[in-house]
C-alpha cells in the first residue's frame, strides 16, 4: 500500500493518536482515522491508527479491533442505503474511487448486510443485485481482517488500511434519489405496476445477444430491429393494459452506468434510447451514472437496448479503428470520440423511426389512437422527473473533430440501425 508524504500537522496528529484515552477504544480509533482520511489528513496519524488497529499481540484487543472495523463497515453500508444508493452502483463507485480490492471488500460487506435481513423484507430486485455481485459474506467480525489478509495476500496492517479507506469513501457518498425500499422495509404486494412479460424480455435478450456476437452487420441490423420492435410492441401492450384512470400506473426509475472514455457521448446514446422508448435520462456526470425514468417495461427496454448498443458500437469502433490512414497511423482519440458521437445521434434517429413504425402498425391493426395514450404517459414521466430533480441544466457536448470518425460512426449506427422491420405476432 503506498503512503503519501508527511503533511503539516502530522506531528500533532501523531501526538493525539499516541496518547491514552479515546484512542484506546477501537471504535473511536476507527472513527478518528476515517475522519482524518475524509479531511485529507494523510500520514502519521492515520498510519498510527492503522498500526494500533492491526496490533495482534493482545488477542482481546485484536478481536475488539476486528469487530469494530467490521461493525463500522456494516453501519456505513446501511447508511449508504439510507442515502438512496443501491448495491451495484455502490460497489462500482468504490471501484472507481479506490480500486478493485476495496470494491471486493465492499461487495462482501453488502452481501453480509443482506444476510442480516429476512428474505421476506427484501425487495427481490435488491436481492438479485447483491447475488449478481458474486461475493461471499465474510465470517464473524473479529475474523474479517484475518480472512481479508489470507485471501488477498495482505499484511494485517494493509488489510486495516483497505477497510479504513473504504469507510472514508462510503462516508462521503452524496445523497441519491431512493429507487426502492432498502433491506428490511420491503412489503410484498404493494407494487401495483402492470407486470412485465419476462418471457418476451428473455426473447429480446436472446435477439440482442445474437446481434452482439454476429460478424455480419446486416444480420445485427435485422436482429436489433426485431428486438426494438418487440420492445415497442410490449410497451404499447402495457400502455393499453394500464389505462385505468382510477388507479394509474406509476413511473419508475433505474440508474445505469455511463463509463469513460467518451462518457458524454455514451450519455447522449442513453438519452436517445430513453426518449425513443418514452423515458427520460438524467446524467450525473461526476458519479458516472444516469437515472432513467419511465414506466417499468419501458425502463427495462432502455436498459437492455442501451447495453447491447454499447457492445455493438465498441465492436464496430474496434474494426473501424484498426484501419490505418495514409501515414500508417491507427485511430486516434479524436476519431474514436467522433465515432461514438455519430453513432449516438444516428441510432437515436433510427430508434425513433422504428418505434413510430410499431405504433403506426398497432393503430392500423386495432384502430386505437395511441397518441393520447403515450402523451399522457410522457406527461407523467416529466412530472416524476420534475419531482425528483427539480430544475435541470443542459450541457453542450463537444462536436466531432474527426470527419472520418463521424462518417464511420454513422455507418456503424446504420448497421445497428433498426431499419429492417418484420411483422410481429
Secondary structure, DSSP 8 states (H G I E B T S, - for coil): -------TTHHHHHHHHHSSSGGGSHHHHHHHHHHHHHTT--SHHHHHHHHHHH--SSHHHHHHHHHHHHHHHHHHHHHHHHTT--HHHHHHHHHHHH-HHHHHHHHHHHHHHHTTS-GGGS-HHHHHHHHHHT-----SGGGHHHHHHHHHT--HHHHHHHHHHHHHHHHT-------S--TT---TT---S----HHHHHHHHHHHHHHHH-S-HHHHHHHHHHHHHHHHHHHHHHHHHT--TTS----EEEEEE--SSSHHHHHHHHHHHHHHTT-EEEEEGGGTEEEEEE-HHHHHHHHHHHHHHHHHHHHHHHHHHTS--TTS----HHHHHHHHHHHHHHHHHHHHHHHHHHHHHHHHHH----HHHHHHHHHHHHHHHHHHH-S---------S-HHHHHHHHHHHHHT---------
